[in-house]
Amino acid sequence: MDSLAKLGVDYIKTHVQILPDAYFAILRQAKLRHLKVASHTGSEIAVWQAADSGAASIEHMSDAIFPSPMYAGYVKTLREAADWWLSPAGDTMIAHIARTGVALDPTLYAYVPWIPMGSTEESRTGRQQAYEFHLELTRRFHKTGITILAGSDFADRDYDVDPGRALHQEMAELAKAGLSPAEVKAAASTSIINWLRRRP
């Protein structure tokens, strides 16, 4: 943390494999050094716990945001997680997350090439349904006033996610999630600039 602060980095990105105690310690130490933390949270940290603790952004709809009700122990399956997000409890939590000021980077397109890779028709159908819910949940977060950022993520050679081109594909996904053309453009430009300028 000290070495990164001395280098003058704009923010720190946490990895999904960081355990909760270490993750929350990073948030505390980053705040002391006025560093933002972009968070890819793991399966033991719900998105609202990260937001309440000072995360500047949450990355990845598919494995950090959408499954958060499972991570919190509220539900056991992704289908139940979707129902929870659509319930009054989910609406209340989205409003709560909005009040924290955290931004969300859903990386919607990163999930798209994964859909046809399902080994069975049932698997592919389930992935398609999950993708459609990613769009709906992004729309709900956006409607509540949460800042949406456009990020393309990284993927290895098995996925069709390339730097540069994937950002344009992500912008198209954000449009599907209900952002206007101006809002999509802002998600990939001015919203990111404003996020970088924010002081923790």
N, C-alpha and C positions, 0 to 999 in steps of 0.2 A: 504494500500500500504506500509506504513512504517513497519507494523508488518511483512508483508511477506518479505520485504527486509532484516529485521533483522534476520529472520529465514534462510536466504540464499537460498531461492528457486531459481530454474533454470529459471523459467518463470511464467507468469500469463496467465490463460485461461479466456477469456471473454465469457459470455453467450449470447445467442441470444436475450434475453429479455432486455438487457441493451440499453437504449435510446441513440441516437447519441451524444448529448452533454456530457453525462457521459462517453460514450465510448472514444471519442476523448480526454477528460480530463485524462482518464486512460492512453492513449498512451503518452500524454505529461509527466505525472508524472512518468510513468515507465521509460521513456528515461532518466529523471533526476537521477533515481536510478539505471541505467544500467540494467534494467530488460527487457527481451523480452516479447512480448505479442502474444500469439496464439489466433486467433480471430474467434469466431463463430459469424459472423455479423448478424444483424437483417434485417428486410425488408425495413429499411430506409437508409441502408448503402451499396453502391455498392463496390464490391471487390477492384476496383482500388482506391476508396477513402480511404479505409483502408490501402492499400499498400502505397499510396502516403503520408499517415500520420504516417508511421513508424511501421505498423504491421509486425511482424517477420514471421508469417504464417497465412494462411486463411484455415479454416477447413470446410469441407462438400461441395461437389459438388452440391448435390441435392437442398439444401435450402439456400445456401449463394453465391456460385459461378455462377451456371447456371442462376438463376433468376436475376442477377445483372442488366441487361438492363431494367428490369421491375422496379427495385428499383430506378434506375436513371431517370425513366420516359420516356425512349426512346421507349418502346413498352408496350403493355398491356397484352399479353398472353405468355405462355411458348413457344408456337409454333413460335411466332414472335421473342422471345428471341433467340431461336435456329437459326433462319434465320439471326438475327443480328450478332451472334457470327461467323457465316459462311461468313459474308459480309466483304468487305474491311475495314469497320469501326471496325468490330470485330478483324480482323487481326492486325490492328493498335493498338488497345487497348491491345491485348495480348503481342505485342512487348513492349508496354509501361510498362505493369505490369512486364515483365521480367527485364526491366532496374531498377526497384525499388529494386530488390534482394529478394523480398518476396518468401517464400516457400509455396507450396500448399499441403494440406493433403486432398485428395478428398473423403476418406472413401466410396469408391464405393460399397463395399459389404454390408454396412449397409442398402442400398436401396433395395438390391436383395430380401430379404424375404417379403418386402412390396408389390412387384409386384402381386403375386397371391392373395393378400388380397383385391383386388378391388372387389366391390360388383357386377359389371356387366362385361360382356365381353369387352365392349367399354372401361371401366375404366382400366381393366387389359392390354388391348392393348396399351392404352395411356401411362401407366406406363412402359411397355416394351420399347416403343419408347423413352421415357425419359431416361431410363437406357442406351440404346444404344448410345444416344447422350452424356451422361455422359462420356462414354468411348472415344468417338470421341473428346470431348472437352479436356479431360485429355491428349489425344495423342497430340493435338495441343499445349497445354501448354508445355508439355515435349519437343516437337520438337523445340520450341522456346528457350529452355535452362533453363526454370524455374525448380527449384529443386522440385521434387515430394517426399513427405514423405509417408510412409505406416502407417496408423492409422486405428484401428478397430472400433472406436466409442463405445458408450455405448447404450444398448437398454434394455427395460424392458422385462418381461416374455412373452409378446405377439410377440416378434421377435426372430428369430433364429440367434442371434449375441452373441456369448459367448467369454469372455476374453481368449486370447491364441489362440484357434482354429480360431477365426475370423481374427486374424492377418495373418495366413496362407492363409485364404480365400481372404483377401485383396490383398495379394501378387499375387495370381492367377488372380485377377481382373486387377491389374496393367500390368500383362503380356498381357492380352487381349487388353489393351489400347496401346500396342506397345512397352513397355519397354522390353529391352533384359533381359535374365536371370541375368546377372551381374548387370544391372541397378535396377532390382527388388530387388535383394539382398541388394544393396546399399541403396535403399529407406527404408528398414527395419533395417538398421544397420549404416553404415558409414555416410550416409547423415544426419541421426538423430543426430549422435555424433557431426558432424561438425556444425549442426544447434545449438545444445546446447552450443557449444564452442564460437559461435559468440557473440560479444559484441555489444549491441545496440549503 
